[in-house]
Amino acid sequence: MLELQATCAIEKLIQYAVENQLLDELDHEYARNLLLDMMQMDSPAESAELDRAEIYPTATPILNELCSIAVQKGIIEDLGYARELFSTRLISAVTPSPKEVRRQFAENYAISPEKATSDFYTMCQKTDYVKIDAIKQNIRYFADTPVGELEITINLSKPEKDPKEIAKLKNAPSVGYPRCMLCKENPGYAGRSNFPARQNHRIIPLNLNGQDWFLQYSPYAYYSEHCIVFNKNHVPMKVDRGSIERLFSFTEQFPHYLIGSNADLPIVGGSILNHDHFQGGQYSFPMEKATSLIRLTTPFEDVQASILNWPMTTISLCGKNKLAIIELSDQILKAWREWTDEACDIYANTEETPHNTITPILRKIGDGWRLNLVLRNNRTDDENPLGIFHPHNPLHHIKKENIGLIEVMGLFILPGRLKYEFAQLEDYLTGEKPLCMPLDTDPVYKHFAWVSDIVKKYGYCKNHEEAQDVLRKETALVCAQVLIDSGVYKLNDNGIAGILRFTESLGMHRAD
């Protein structure tokens, strides 16, 4: 019976691959034989019949079926990581080869850069590298706040590990290959219990201002065509003039994509600081709607500058003269690295430790560019051990993690735990649960002061739908405060005077 089920599932996967142009019809037998070997079968079941009318929008349900059969046959353990590794191995049988992917990308690029990236992204979705079904589980909404409209997501795409799996992972050996999940050695890697399989992973080589880099997509895309552009070499993140030049090189090749870099220091940087990389995609972020707060003069007639009306302190440079924008951005970066402003609690260094850096974000607009330079500082003190310019302690029940490039731009990625915690908080808001302090072991304990304030503000909600709306609105307000906390210069009289002190040191004066 299992052999019959496995044969039917194999045939469904082959049909899916043909329909989605992943597999040539002449390669049916080749792919079938690879899949039979994976399922530990010598031959297909002869009586298997396939419903040709059944259409699968993604490969995920077929792969899940084959994994369940593999568990029953004793091929794999019934653990999340084992299923994920085996699922990736299965889809690799119908994933186009790296050479074919590069050939198709080049052929499409000759038509247009947009077609090249769009088709490559679609292929990554169809081969289950970009986890469409998992991403659909995420909660996503927009909300108006005092700092402008923000985009909020609760990330549910990465499955929780069960205790049995966690116990096994504790004993997993450290291999050190690939050195990280951004290294060029990842494509084709079979994975292990503590490192994802990458047999369906494909990367595109790029030349960025004379350096070898690669383009790939994020498996758990936080926005449309969420791409990662990474250095061929495993070298640490560094933001300097060369970084800015490479951002411009990228947008010249892919003018439809925004591209940016995380800062290169802990706390204000991204999650992978040991491998130089950028992030981008075909998406517009809330930050891009921010208006000019203060226009500035510049040393270059063809470069316009302004301080944005955005809580993360941002100097925006616009113009058609690429070299002038690069030169001015380099001057700003070098000056900021050494800038101390005691009146605003900003110190460039403590002893030998540097604290100032920049998050650069670039978009091509027509035949010009807009480069946003977000000033960052990662200093800590006794009151703020996680960072002075970081979400402060009262916000940690919602957001405690570092504020990297994506959230700097106003798209918040909140932890999946909030979905389940908020469901319990709704009971407080509707009055179904008495507003009494829970035990400190209760997952909602950390939210109690917050939810108590919400009840004082709104009163009790009529139903769970209204309670959900209130929680979403208040969560967005927390996210707005996260950005305010993380901004080095606040948008008040003292902060505005401070940022003007900095720009005036560069000869960039208020133009209003």
N, C-alpha and C positions, 0 to 999 in steps of 0.2 A: 504493500500500500504506500509506504514512504517513497519507494522508488518511482511509483506512478506520480505522486504529488511533486516530487523533485523534478521529474521530467517535464511536467506541465509548467512548473514555475520557470525552468530553464528556457523553455520555448517562449514563454511570455516575455522574458527578459530579452531574448534575441529579437522578437517581434518589436518590442519597445525600442531597441537600439536601431533597427532598420527604419522605423517610422520617424525617428528623431535624427536620422542621418549620422549616426555614430558608427554604424557598421555597414559595410558594403554587402550586398546580397550574396556575392561570391564567397564571403568569409563566414557564412553561417556555420559550416561544419567545423571550421577552425575554432570559433568561439564556443560552439557546443561542446567540443572535446575538452577545452580548457575548463569549462564549467562542470562537466561530468567528473573530471579529475578532482576538482575542488570538493565535489559532493561525494567523493569516494565511490563512484559508480563506473563499472566497466562498459556499460552501454545504456542507452535510453530505454525506458519501458515501452514496449511495442504498442500497447493498447492506448497510449496517451493521446487524448484529443484536446485541441486548443480552441477556445472560443475566440475567433478572429474579430468578433465585434467588440470585444472588451478593450477599452482604451484607458491607459494609465497616464495621467499628466506628469507623474514623476516616477522614478524607479524605486522609490522608498518602500512602497507596500510589497513589491515583488521581492526585494532584497530582504525585507523582514520575514517574508514567508520562507525563503530559502534558509535564513538563519535559524528559524524555528525548527525546520526539518533537520538541519545540521545538529542542533541541540539534541533532538530525539535520537539521532543516529550516533550520538556520542563523539561527533567530530569536534565540537567546541563546547565549552562550559556555558551555562546559562548565566553569564555575567555581562554587564553593559559593555565593558571594554572589549570582551571577547567577541561579542556580536558586532561591534563597530569595526574591529579589525577584519573579521571575516566578510562583513558586508562590503568593505572597501576592496578586498581581494576579489570578490565576485564581480563587482562593477568594472574592475580593471580589464576583465576579459572582453568588454565591448567599448572601452575607452580608446579613442584614437591615439596613436603613438605620438611621443613628443615631436618627432620629425614631421609628422603629418599636421600636427597643430601649428607648428612654426610655419610650415608651407602655406596653410590656409590663412593664417594671420597676415602673412606678407602679401598674399594674393588679394585679400580684402582691403588691406591698407592702401594698396595701389588704387582702389576705388575710392575709399575715404577712411580716415582714422576712426571715425565714428562707427563705421560698419565693422572694422577690424575688432574693436573692443566689444561692440554689441554681440557679435557672433561668438567671440571667445567667451564672454560672460554666459551666454546662453548654453554653450557647450559645458561649461563648468557646472551649471545648474542641472543639465540633463544627465550628467555623469555622477550626480549626487555629491560632488565636491562642495558646491554651495548648497547648504542644507535647507532647501525650500520649505519642506514640510515642517521642520523644526522651527524655522524663522517665523512661520505663520502663527505660531503659538504666542509670540511676543505681544504684549499689550503696548499699544502706541496711540498717543493722542497729542494734540496741540492745546496750549493754554495761554491766555493773556496774563501777563504779570507786570509789575511796576518797571521791569527792565526791558519789556517787549515780549513778543510771543516766543515761547519756548516749546521745544519738542521733547516729549517725555516717553521713554520706553521702559518697560519692565521686562528684563531679559529672561525668557523661559526656554530659549532654544537649546541650551546645554543641559542634558539630562542630569539629575541628581544621582550620585553614586550611593548604592546601598551599603550597609555596614560590612557585609561579606566582601564586597569589592574593595572597600577602603582598607580592610585588614590585609588583603592580598597585596595592595599597592604599597603598603608600608615596607614590605620585604622585597620590593622590585629592585633589581640591581641598577646602579647608575652606569650607563654605557658611554655616554659622551659622544655619541654619533646618532644622527647629525648633531652638530654643536648647539643648534637652537632650531626652532620651528621656522626660521626665515632663511636658513642656509640653502644654497643651491643644490645640496646633496639630498634634499627631501623628496623630489619626484621619484616615484617608484619604490620608496622605502616601505617595507612590510609592516613597520610599527612594532610596538611591544606594549605591555600592560600600562606603562607610564609614558608612552609616546604614541601619537596617533599614526595610523597607517596613511600612506601617501601614494598608493599605486595609481590613483586616479588624479593625481596632482600634476598640473602642467604649468610651465612658466615661459615667458617670452623675453628673450634677450633685448636689452636696450643699450644705446650709447648715450650717456648723459654728460655732455661737455667733456668728452674724451675718456670717461670712465665706463667700465662694464657694470651695468645694473640689470635687474630683471623686474618684470611685471607679473603679478599674480593677483588673484582675488581672495577675499577673506571668506573662509567657510561659513562663518556665522555673520553674514553681512549685516552691519548696523544701518545701512542705507543703500540706495540703488547703486549698483556697480561699485561697491566698496572695494577699492583696489589697494594693494600694498606694493610699493616700489622699493626694492632692496638692493643693497650693495652686493656685488659678486663676492666680496671678501667679508669674513666675519670680523668686522671692526666696530668699535663702540660708536654710539650716536655722537655726532658733533655738529653743532650749528655754527657755521662760519660763512665767509664770503663764498667759498666753494659750494656750500649747501644751497645758497640763494641762486647761484649760477646754474646749478643742476635743476632746481625748480623751474627756472625759465626755460631750460633746454627741454624739460618734459612738456611744458605747456606749448612750446613751439611744435612739438611732434603730435601732441594730443590736445588741441585747443578747446575741445569740448569738456575737458576734465578740470575740476579744481584739484589742487595738490597742496599739501602742507606737511610740516614736520613737527613732531613732538619736540619739546624742549629737551636739552641734553643733560639735565641734572635730575637726581632723584627727587621724589615728591611731586615736582612739577612736570616730570617727564612721563613717557609712556611705560607700558609694561615690559617692553624688551629694549633696554638701554644698551645691551651688549652687541647689538647688530644695527648698523646704520640703515635707516629706512624712512620712507615717506608714506603718507596715506592720502588717498584721493578718491575721486569718483564723479559720476554724473549726477550731481545732487546740489540743491541750494539749501543752505543752512540759515537758521534764524539770525545769526550774526550779520549775514549779508544784507539784511533789511535795516541795519542800524544806520542812522543818519549822522551827519557831521555835527559834532558838538562845538568844535573850535577849528576854524581854518588857520593854516600855518603858512608862512612864507618858506621858501626853500632856496638853496644856493643855485638851483637849476630852473631856468625859466619854463622848461617843458615838463616839469614834475610838480604835480599838485599834492599837497599834504594836508591832513587834518587829524584831529583827535576824535575818535568815534564816540558817539553817545552809547557806550556799551560798558557794562560793569568790569569786564576784564580790560585793563588799560591797553588801548590799541592805537598805534600810529598808522594811519592808512596812507599809502603812496600810490598815486595814479599817474599814468602818462603813457606815451608811445615810445619814449626813449629808454630802451631796455638798459643800456649801459649806465645811464644817469640814475635810474632807479636802483640798480645794483650798487653803484658807488655810494649813494645816499644811505641805503639800507645797511651797508657795511660800516659806514660812519656811525650810524645809530647803534648798531650792535656793539661795536668796540667801545663806544662811550658808555653804554648801559652796563657793560661788563664791569666797569670801574666806578659806577655811580653810587654814591652814598648820599642819602637824604634823611638826616636824623629826625627832622621835623615830622616825617611820615614813616618813621621806624624802618627805613630801608637801609641796609648795610650790604655793600658789595662783597665784603669778605669778613670772616671772623678767623683771626690767625691766618692759617694757610688755606682755609676752605672757601672756595668761591660760591656765591649765592645767586648772582644775577645771570639771566639768560633770556632768550627770546623764542617764542613760538611763531614761525613765519607761515603765512597762508597766501597762496597765489592763485589768481584766476585771470585768464586772458579774456578781454572784453573787446570784441571787434579787432582792430589792429593795435590795441593798447593793452595795458595790464593794470590790475589792482593788487598791490601787495600789502597785506595787513601784518603788522609786526606787533605781537602781543608781548608786553613786558612781563617777565616772571621773576619771582624771588623765592627761594626754597628754605629760607632761614627758619629755625625753630627756637623756642624758648621753653622755660619751665611750664608756663601757662598753656602753651600750644606745642606739645611735643611732636605732633604730626605735621606742623607747619603753621607759621603765622599767617601766611597768605594761602590758606587751605580751609576747607569747611571746618568751622569751629564746632566744639563739642556738642552744643545743643542740637546740631543738625545730623549728628552721626547715626541716629536711629534710622535715617533715610539714606544719607550719603556720607560715607567715611573714606571712600577710596580716593586715589589721586585724581586730579582734574587734568586730563590730557587734552590732546588736540580736538577731539570730537566734541567734548563737553565745553571746551573753550568757545566753540562755535554755536553753542546753544542747544545741542542735541544730547539729552541725558540718558545714560544707560544705567538703570537702577537694578539692584539684585533681585533675582527671581523670588526670594523669600517674601518679598513685599506682597505678592499676590495672595498668599495664604494668611499673612498677618493682617492685611487690610480686610479680608473677609471676616476676621474675628472683630476687627475694630468697627465694622458696620453694625454689629450687634450692640455696641456701646452707643453709637450715634442714633440708632432707632429706639433705644431704651429697652430693648429686649434683654440686655445684660446690665445689671446695676453698675453704676459708675464707681466701683470700689477698686482700690489698688490691688492688682493681681500679685501673685508670688513672684519673686525675682527670677524664678526659673521659667516663668511663662514667657513665650516668645513675644508677647505684646507688652510686657513690662516696660521695655525701653520706650514704647510709644505713649505710655499712659498720661504723662504730663501734657503731651501734644494733643491727644484726643480730648482731654479734659478742657483744654483751652478752646478747642473747636466747638465743643458743646456750649461753652459760655458764649462763643461768638455767634453761633447760628441757632442755638436751641436744638431740640431733638428733631430728627428727620422723620418724614411721614412713612418712608419705606426704604428698602435697600437700594433701590435705584437712585433715589435722592442722596442717600448716604455715600454711595459710590462717587457721584458727581462732586460732592463736597470734598471727599478725600482726594480726588484727582486735582481739584482746584487748589487745595491746601498743599499738596505735594509739589505742585508747580511753584508755589510761593516759597517753599523750602529750597527748591532748585535755584530760584532767583537769588535767594540769600547766599547760597553756595557760591554763585558767581561773584556776588558782592564781597564776600569774605576773601575770595581768591584774587581779587583785583589789588594790585600793588598801590595804586593811587585811587582813592575813593572819589566818587563824583559829588563831592561837597567842596566848599570854599577852600579848605586846607589842601585837599587832594588836587584840585584843579590848579591851585597855585604851585603845588609840587611838580606836577607834570610839565607846567610851563617853565619852571626853573630848569628842568632837564632839557626841553627842546630849545630853550634860549641859549643853553650852553653850546648847542650845535649851530647857532646862528639861524634857528627856525623860530621866528617870532609870530605872535598872534596877528592874523591878517584881518580879523573882523573889525 
